[in-house]
Amino acid sequence: MTDEFDALPPDADEETRERLARHILPQMIVLNGKHPAPPRTVEHAATGQQAATAAVINAVLDLYNPAQLDVLTRIWKQLG
């Protein structure tokens, strides 16, 4: 993403979080367009998609601090 995101302190203020989310959003839109999520089907659930999703969520929670998670949440809400 950006060096600023990587260096974002856990107690970053609201304005900084919102500005950073707006800055990163266009990059995420491009990435989402190049790598769309696969369609959800019964077969995906049967092959472990839920376990994979849980693993990714746990990794994200381990990697990022609360302010970074807030920025990611803002971005994903816009991609929604």
Phi and psi restraints in degrees (range 20) as a CNS / XPLOR table:
assign (resid 1 and name C) (resid 2 and name N)
       (resid 2 and name CA) (resid 2 and name C) 1.0 -142.4 20.0 2
assign (resid 2 and name N) (resid 2 and name CA)
       (resid 2 and name C) (resid 3 and name N) 1.0 158.6 20.0 2
assign (resid 2 and name C) (resid 3 and name N)
       (resid 3 and name CA) (resid 3 and name C) 1.0 -62.8 20.0 2
assign (resid 3 and name N) (resid 3 and name CA)
       (resid 3 and name C) (resid 4 and name N) 1.0 -35.7 20.0 2
assign (resid 3 and name C) (resid 4 and name N)
       (resid 4 and name CA) (resid 4 and name C) 1.0 -63.2 20.0 2
assign (resid 4 and name N) (resid 4 and name CA)
       (resid 4 and name C) (resid 5 and name N) 1.0 -40.0 20.0 2
assign (resid 4 and name C) (resid 5 and name N)
       (resid 5 and name CA) (resid 5 and name C) 1.0 -63.2 20.0 2
assign (resid 5 and name N) (resid 5 and name CA)
       (resid 5 and name C) (resid 6 and name N) 1.0 -45.6 20.0 2
assign (resid 5 and name C) (resid 6 and name N)
       (resid 6 and name CA) (resid 6 and name C) 1.0 -60.4 20.0 2
assign (resid 6 and name N) (resid 6 and name CA)
       (resid 6 and name C) (resid 7 and name N) 1.0 -34.4 20.0 2
assign (resid 6 and name C) (resid 7 and name N)
       (resid 7 and name CA) (resid 7 and name C) 1.0 -92.5 20.0 2
assign (resid 7 and name N) (resid 7 and name CA)
       (resid 7 and name C) (resid 8 and name N) 1.0 0.8 20.0 2
assign (resid 7 and name C) (resid 8 and name N)
       (resid 8 and name CA) (resid 8 and name C) 1.0 -60.9 20.0 2
assign (resid 8 and name N) (resid 8 and name CA)
       (resid 8 and name C) (resid 9 and name N) 1.0 122.8 20.0 2
assign (resid 8 and name C) (resid 9 and name N)
       (resid 9 and name CA) (resid 9 and name C) 1.0 -75.9 20.0 2
assign (resid 9 and name N) (resid 9 and name CA)
       (resid 9 and name C) (resid 10 and name N) 1.0 154.8 20.0 2
assign (resid 9 and name C) (resid 10 and name N)
       (resid 10 and name CA) (resid 10 and name C) 1.0 -58.2 20.0 2
assign (resid 10 and name N) (resid 10 and name CA)
       (resid 10 and name C) (resid 11 and name N) 1.0 -26.6 20.0 2
assign (resid 10 and name C) (resid 11 and name N)
       (resid 11 and name CA) (resid 11 and name C) 1.0 -101.8 20.0 2
assign (resid 11 and name N) (resid 11 and name CA)
       (resid 11 and name C) (resid 12 and name N) 1.0 25.4 20.0 2
assign (resid 11 and name C) (resid 12 and name N)
       (resid 12 and name CA) (resid 12 and name C) 1.0 -56.5 20.0 2
assign (resid 12 and name N) (resid 12 and name CA)
       (resid 12 and name C) (resid 13 and name N) 1.0 143.2 20.0 2
assign (resid 12 and name C) (resid 13 and name N)
       (resid 13 and name CA) (resid 13 and name C) 1.0 -76.0 20.0 2
assign (resid 13 and name N) (resid 13 and name CA)
       (resid 13 and name C) (resid 14 and name N) 1.0 164.3 20.0 2
assign (resid 13 and name C) (resid 14 and name N)
       (resid 14 and name CA) (resid 14 and name C) 1.0 -55.6 20.0 2
assign (resid 14 and name N) (resid 14 and name CA)
       (resid 14 and name C) (resid 15 and name N) 1.0 -45.2 20.0 2
assign (resid 14 and name C) (resid 15 and name N)
       (resid 15 and name CA) (resid 15 and name C) 1.0 -61.8 20.0 2
assign (resid 15 and name N) (resid 15 and name CA)
       (resid 15 and name C) (resid 16 and name N) 1.0 -42.7 20.0 2
assign (resid 15 and name C) (resid 16 and name N)
       (resid 16 and name CA) (resid 16 and name C) 1.0 -65.4 20.0 2
assign (resid 16 and name N) (resid 16 and name CA)
       (resid 16 and name C) (resid 17 and name N) 1.0 -43.2 20.0 2
assign (resid 16 and name C) (resid 17 and name N)
       (resid 17 and name CA) (resid 17 and name C) 1.0 -61.6 20.0 2
assign (resid 17 and name N) (resid 17 and name CA)
       (resid 17 and name C) (resid 18 and name N) 1.0 -45.6 20.0 2
assign (resid 17 and name C) (resid 18 and name N)
       (resid 18 and name CA) (resid 18 and name C) 1.0 -66.2 20.0 2
assign (resid 18 and name N) (resid 18 and name CA)
       (resid 18 and name C) (resid 19 and name N) 1.0 -43.4 20.0 2
assign (resid 18 and name C) (resid 19 and name N)
       (resid 19 and name CA) (resid 19 and name C) 1.0 -61.2 20.0 2
assign (resid 19 and name N) (resid 19 and name CA)
       (resid 19 and name C) (resid 20 and name N) 1.0 -43.5 20.0 2
assign (resid 19 and name C) (resid 20 and name N)
       (resid 20 and name CA) (resid 20 and name C) 1.0 -66.5 20.0 2
assign (resid 20 and name N) (resid 20 and name CA)
       (resid 20 and name C) (resid 21 and name N) 1.0 -40.7 20.0 2
assign (resid 20 and name C) (resid 21 and name N)
       (resid 21 and name CA) (resid 21 and name C) 1.0 -60.8 20.0 2
assign (resid 21 and name N) (resid 21 and name CA)
       (resid 21 and name C) (resid 22 and name N) 1.0 -43.9 20.0 2
assign (resid 21 and name C) (resid 22 and name N)
       (resid 22 and name CA) (resid 22 and name C) 1.0 -64.6 20.0 2
assign (resid 22 and name N) (resid 22 and name CA)
       (resid 22 and name C) (resid 23 and name N) 1.0 -34.0 20.0 2
assign (resid 22 and name C) (resid 23 and name N)
       (resid 23 and name CA) (resid 23 and name C) 1.0 -69.7 20.0 2
assign (resid 23 and name N) (resid 23 and name CA)
       (resid 23 and name C) (resid 24 and name N) 1.0 -40.0 20.0 2
assign (resid 23 and name C) (resid 24 and name N)
       (resid 24 and name CA) (resid 24 and name C) 1.0 -82.8 20.0 2
assign (resid 24 and name N) (resid 24 and name CA)
       (resid 24 and name C) (resid 25 and name N) 1.0 -27.4 20.0 2
assign (resid 24 and name C) (resid 25 and name N)
       (resid 25 and name CA) (resid 25 and name C) 1.0 -49.7 20.0 2
assign (resid 25 and name N) (resid 25 and name CA)
       (resid 25 and name C) (resid 26 and name N) 1.0 -48.4 20.0 2
assign (resid 25 and name C) (resid 26 and name N)
       (resid 26 and name CA) (resid 26 and name C) 1.0 -58.5 20.0 2
assign (resid 26 and name N) (resid 26 and name CA)
       (resid 26 and name C) (resid 27 and name N) 1.0 -37.1 20.0 2
assign (resid 26 and name C) (resid 27 and name N)
       (resid 27 and name CA) (resid 27 and name C) 1.0 -64.9 20.0 2
assign (resid 27 and name N) (resid 27 and name CA)
       (resid 27 and name C) (resid 28 and name N) 1.0 -40.2 20.0 2
assign (resid 27 and name C) (resid 28 and name N)
       (resid 28 and name CA) (resid 28 and name C) 1.0 -69.1 20.0 2
assign (resid 28 and name N) (resid 28 and name CA)
       (resid 28 and name C) (resid 29 and name N) 1.0 -34.6 20.0 2
assign (resid 28 and name C) (resid 29 and name N)
       (resid 29 and name CA) (resid 29 and name C) 1.0 -62.4 20.0 2
assign (resid 29 and name N) (resid 29 and name CA)
       (resid 29 and name C) (resid 30 and name N) 1.0 -43.3 20.0 2
assign (resid 29 and name C) (resid 30 and name N)
       (resid 30 and name CA) (resid 30 and name C) 1.0 -63.0 20.0 2
assign (resid 30 and name N) (resid 30 and name CA)
       (resid 30 and name C) (resid 31 and name N) 1.0 -46.9 20.0 2
assign (resid 30 and name C) (resid 31 and name N)
       (resid 31 and name CA) (resid 31 and name C) 1.0 -62.8 20.0 2
assign (resid 31 and name N) (resid 31 and name CA)
       (resid 31 and name C) (resid 32 and name N) 1.0 -41.0 20.0 2
assign (resid 31 and name C) (resid 32 and name N)
       (resid 32 and name CA) (resid 32 and name C) 1.0 -63.5 20.0 2
assign (resid 32 and name N) (resid 32 and name CA)
       (resid 32 and name C) (resid 33 and name N) 1.0 -36.2 20.0 2
assign (resid 32 and name C) (resid 33 and name N)
       (resid 33 and name CA) (resid 33 and name C) 1.0 -68.7 20.0 2
assign (resid 33 and name N) (resid 33 and name CA)
       (resid 33 and name C) (resid 34 and name N) 1.0 -36.7 20.0 2
assign (resid 33 and name C) (resid 34 and name N)
       (resid 34 and name CA) (resid 34 and name C) 1.0 -76.7 20.0 2
assign (resid 34 and name N) (resid 34 and name CA)
       (resid 34 and name C) (resid 35 and name N) 1.0 -29.3 20.0 2
assign (resid 34 and name C) (resid 35 and name N)
       (resid 35 and name CA) (resid 35 and name C) 1.0 -133.6 20.0 2
assign (resid 35 and name N) (resid 35 and name CA)
       (resid 35 and name C) (resid 36 and name N) 1.0 68.4 20.0 2
assign (resid 35 and name C) (resid 36 and name N)
       (resid 36 and name CA) (resid 36 and name C) 1.0 -66.7 20.0 2
assign (resid 36 and name N) (resid 36 and name CA)
       (resid 36 and name C) (resid 37 and name N) 1.0 153.8 20.0 2
assign (resid 36 and name C) (resid 37 and name N)
       (resid 37 and name CA) (resid 37 and name C) 1.0 -66.6 20.0 2
assign (resid 37 and name N) (resid 37 and name CA)
       (resid 37 and name C) (resid 38 and name N) 1.0 143.8 20.0 2
assign (resid 37 and name C) (resid 38 and name N)
       (resid 38 and name CA) (resid 38 and name C) 1.0 -67.7 20.0 2
assign (resid 38 and name N) (resid 38 and name CA)
       (resid 38 and name C) (resid 39 and name N) 1.0 154.1 20.0 2
assign (resid 38 and name C) (resid 39 and name N)
       (resid 39 and name CA) (resid 39 and name C) 1.0 -62.5 20.0 2
assign (resid 39 and name N) (resid 39 and name CA)
       (resid 39 and name C) (resid 40 and name N) 1.0 145.9 20.0 2
assign (resid 39 and name C) (resid 40 and name N)
       (resid 40 and name CA) (resid 40 and name C) 1.0 -87.2 20.0 2
assign (resid 40 and name N) (resid 40 and name CA)
       (resid 40 and name C) (resid 41 and name N) 1.0 125.5 20.0 2
assign (resid 40 and name C) (resid 41 and name N)
       (resid 41 and name CA) (resid 41 and name C) 1.0 -136.2 20.0 2
assign (resid 41 and name N) (resid 41 and name CA)
       (resid 41 and name C) (resid 42 and name N) 1.0 170.2 20.0 2
assign (resid 41 and name C) (resid 42 and name N)
       (resid 42 and name CA) (resid 42 and name C) 1.0 -61.1 20.0 2
assign (resid 42 and name N) (resid 42 and name CA)
       (resid 42 and name C) (resid 43 and name N) 1.0 -36.9 20.0 2
assign (resid 42 and name C) (resid 43 and name N)
       (resid 43 and name CA) (resid 43 and name C) 1.0 -61.6 20.0 2
assign (resid 43 and name N) (resid 43 and name CA)
       (resid 43 and name C) (resid 44 and name N) 1.0 -38.4 20.0 2
assign (resid 43 and name C) (resid 44 and name N)
       (resid 44 and name CA) (resid 44 and name C) 1.0 -61.6 20.0 2
assign (resid 44 and name N) (resid 44 and name CA)
       (resid 44 and name C) (resid 45 and name N) 1.0 -45.0 20.0 2
assign (resid 44 and name C) (resid 45 and name N)
       (resid 45 and name CA) (resid 45 and name C) 1.0 -60.6 20.0 2
assign (resid 45 and name N) (resid 45 and name CA)
       (resid 45 and name C) (resid 46 and name N) 1.0 -41.3 20.0 2
assign (resid 45 and name C) (resid 46 and name N)
       (resid 46 and name CA) (resid 46 and name C) 1.0 -68.5 20.0 2
assign (resid 46 and name N) (resid 46 and name CA)
       (resid 46 and name C) (resid 47 and name N) 1.0 -26.1 20.0 2
assign (resid 46 and name C) (resid 47 and name N)
       (resid 47 and name CA) (resid 47 and name C) 1.0 -95.2 20.0 2
assign (resid 47 and name N) (resid 47 and name CA)
       (resid 47 and name C) (resid 48 and name N) 1.0 8.6 20.0 2
assign (resid 47 and name C) (resid 48 and name N)
       (resid 48 and name CA) (resid 48 and name C) 1.0 102.4 20.0 2
assign (resid 48 and name N) (resid 48 and name CA)
       (resid 48 and name C) (resid 49 and name N) 1.0 19.1 20.0 2
assign (resid 48 and name C) (resid 49 and name N)
       (resid 49 and name CA) (resid 49 and name C) 1.0 -59.9 20.0 2
assign (resid 49 and name N) (resid 49 and name CA)
       (resid 49 and name C) (resid 50 and name N) 1.0 -37.1 20.0 2
assign (resid 49 and name C) (resid 50 and name N)
       (resid 50 and name CA) (resid 50 and name C) 1.0 -64.0 20.0 2
assign (resid 50 and name N) (resid 50 and name CA)
       (resid 50 and name C) (resid 51 and name N) 1.0 -41.1 20.0 2
assign (resid 50 and name C) (resid 51 and name N)
       (resid 51 and name CA) (resid 51 and name C) 1.0 -65.6 20.0 2
assign (resid 51 and name N) (resid 51 and name CA)
       (resid 51 and name C) (resid 52 and name N) 1.0 -40.9 20.0 2
assign (resid 51 and name C) (resid 52 and name N)
       (resid 52 and name CA) (resid 52 and name C) 1.0 -64.8 20.0 2
assign (resid 52 and name N) (resid 52 and name CA)
       (resid 52 and name C) (resid 53 and name N) 1.0 -41.9 20.0 2
assign (resid 52 and name C) (resid 53 and name N)
       (resid 53 and name CA) (resid 53 and name C) 1.0 -61.9 20.0 2
assign (resid 53 and name N) (resid 53 and name CA)
       (resid 53 and name C) (resid 54 and name N) 1.0 -44.5 20.0 2
assign (resid 53 and name C) (resid 54 and name N)
       (resid 54 and name CA) (resid 54 and name C) 1.0 -61.4 20.0 2
assign (resid 54 and name N) (resid 54 and name CA)
       (resid 54 and name C) (resid 55 and name N) 1.0 -39.7 20.0 2
assign (resid 54 and name C) (resid 55 and name N)
       (resid 55 and name CA) (resid 55 and name C) 1.0 -64.4 20.0 2
assign (resid 55 and name N) (resid 55 and name CA)
       (resid 55 and name C) (resid 56 and name N) 1.0 -42.5 20.0 2
assign (resid 55 and name C) (resid 56 and name N)
       (resid 56 and name CA) (resid 56 and name C) 1.0 -65.0 20.0 2
assign (resid 56 and name N) (resid 56 and name CA)
       (resid 56 and name C) (resid 57 and name N) 1.0 -44.4 20.0 2
assign (resid 56 and name C) (resid 57 and name N)
       (resid 57 and name CA) (resid 57 and name C) 1.0 -60.8 20.0 2
assign (resid 57 and name N) (resid 57 and name CA)
       (resid 57 and name C) (resid 58 and name N) 1.0 -45.2 20.0 2
assign (resid 57 and name C) (resid 58 and name N)
       (resid 58 and name CA) (resid 58 and name C) 1.0 -62.3 20.0 2
assign (resid 58 and name N) (resid 58 and name CA)
       (resid 58 and name C) (resid 59 and name N) 1.0 -38.9 20.0 2
assign (resid 58 and name C) (resid 59 and name N)
       (resid 59 and name CA) (resid 59 and name C) 1.0 -64.9 20.0 2
assign (resid 59 and name N) (resid 59 and name CA)
       (resid 59 and name C) (resid 60 and name N) 1.0 -44.1 20.0 2
assign (resid 59 and name C) (resid 60 and name N)
       (resid 60 and name CA) (resid 60 and name C) 1.0 -62.0 20.0 2
assign (resid 60 and name N) (resid 60 and name CA)
       (resid 60 and name C) (resid 61 and name N) 1.0 -43.0 20.0 2
assign (resid 60 and name C) (resid 61 and name N)
       (resid 61 and name CA) (resid 61 and name C) 1.0 -64.0 20.0 2
assign (resid 61 and name N) (resid 61 and name CA)
       (resid 61 and name C) (resid 62 and name N) 1.0 -33.1 20.0 2
assign (resid 61 and name C) (resid 62 and name N)
       (resid 62 and name CA) (resid 62 and name C) 1.0 -75.7 20.0 2
assign (resid 62 and name N) (resid 62 and name CA)
       (resid 62 and name C) (resid 63 and name N) 1.0 -33.1 20.0 2
assign (resid 62 and name C) (resid 63 and name N)
       (resid 63 and name CA) (resid 63 and name C) 1.0 -81.5 20.0 2
assign (resid 63 and name N) (resid 63 and name CA)
       (resid 63 and name C) (resid 64 and name N) 1.0 -35.3 20.0 2
assign (resid 63 and name C) (resid 64 and name N)
       (resid 64 and name CA) (resid 64 and name C) 1.0 -113.0 20.0 2
assign (resid 64 and name N) (resid 64 and name CA)
       (resid 64 and name C) (resid 65 and name N) 1.0 147.9 20.0 2
assign (resid 64 and name C) (resid 65 and name N)
       (resid 65 and name CA) (resid 65 and name C) 1.0 -83.4 20.0 2
assign (resid 65 and name N) (resid 65 and name CA)
       (resid 65 and name C) (resid 66 and name N) 1.0 172.4 20.0 2
assign (resid 65 and name C) (resid 66 and name N)
       (resid 66 and name CA) (resid 66 and name C) 1.0 -56.6 20.0 2
assign (resid 66 and name N) (resid 66 and name CA)
       (resid 66 and name C) (resid 67 and name N) 1.0 -38.6 20.0 2
assign (resid 66 and name C) (resid 67 and name N)
       (resid 67 and name CA) (resid 67 and name C) 1.0 -67.4 20.0 2
assign (resid 67 and name N) (resid 67 and name CA)
       (resid 67 and name C) (resid 68 and name N) 1.0 -41.4 20.0 2
assign (resid 67 and name C) (resid 68 and name N)
       (resid 68 and name CA) (resid 68 and name C) 1.0 -64.9 20.0 2
assign (resid 68 and name N) (resid 68 and name CA)
       (resid 68 and name C) (resid 69 and name N) 1.0 -40.5 20.0 2
assign (resid 68 and name C) (resid 69 and name N)
       (resid 69 and name CA) (resid 69 and name C) 1.0 -62.8 20.0 2
assign (resid 69 and name N) (resid 69 and name CA)
       (resid 69 and name C) (resid 70 and name N) 1.0 -37.7 20.0 2
assign (resid 69 and name C) (resid 70 and name N)
       (resid 70 and name CA) (resid 70 and name C) 1.0 -64.0 20.0 2
assign (resid 70 and name N) (resid 70 and name CA)
       (resid 70 and name C) (resid 71 and name N) 1.0 -42.7 20.0 2
assign (resid 70 and name C) (resid 71 and name N)
       (resid 71 and name CA) (resid 71 and name C) 1.0 -62.1 20.0 2
assign (resid 71 and name N) (resid 71 and name CA)
       (resid 71 and name C) (resid 72 and name N) 1.0 -45.1 20.0 2
assign (resid 71 and name C) (resid 72 and name N)
       (resid 72 and name CA) (resid 72 and name C) 1.0 -61.6 20.0 2
assign (resid 72 and name N) (resid 72 and name CA)
       (resid 72 and name C) (resid 73 and name N) 1.0 -39.8 20.0 2
assign (resid 72 and name C) (resid 73 and name N)
       (resid 73 and name CA) (resid 73 and name C) 1.0 -63.1 20.0 2
assign (resid 73 and name N) (resid 73 and name CA)
       (resid 73 and name C) (resid 74 and name N) 1.0 -43.0 20.0 2
assign (resid 73 and name C) (resid 74 and name N)
       (resid 74 and name CA) (resid 74 and name C) 1.0 -60.5 20.0 2
assign (resid 74 and name N) (resid 74 and name CA)
       (resid 74 and name C) (resid 75 and name N) 1.0 -41.9 20.0 2
assign (resid 74 and name C) (resid 75 and name N)
       (resid 75 and name CA) (resid 75 and name C) 1.0 -65.0 20.0 2
assign (resid 75 and name N) (resid 75 and name CA)
       (resid 75 and name C) (resid 76 and name N) 1.0 -48.3 20.0 2
assign (resid 75 and name C) (resid 76 and name N)
       (resid 76 and name CA) (resid 76 and name C) 1.0 -65.4 20.0 2
assign (resid 76 and name N) (resid 76 and name CA)
       (resid 76 and name C) (resid 77 and name N) 1.0 -31.7 20.0 2
assign (resid 76 and name C) (resid 77 and name N)
       (resid 77 and name CA) (resid 77 and name C) 1.0 -65.2 20.0 2
assign (resid 77 and name N) (resid 77 and name CA)
       (resid 77 and name C) (resid 78 and name N) 1.0 -36.1 20.0 2
assign (resid 77 and name C) (resid 78 and name N)
       (resid 78 and name CA) (resid 78 and name C) 1.0 -72.1 20.0 2
assign (resid 78 and name N) (resid 78 and name CA)
       (resid 78 and name C) (resid 79 and name N) 1.0 -31.8 20.0 2
assign (resid 78 and name C) (resid 79 and name N)
       (resid 79 and name CA) (resid 79 and name C) 1.0 -74.9 20.0 2
assign (resid 79 and name N) (resid 79 and name CA)
       (resid 79 and name C) (resid 80 and name N) 1.0 -26.4 20.0 2
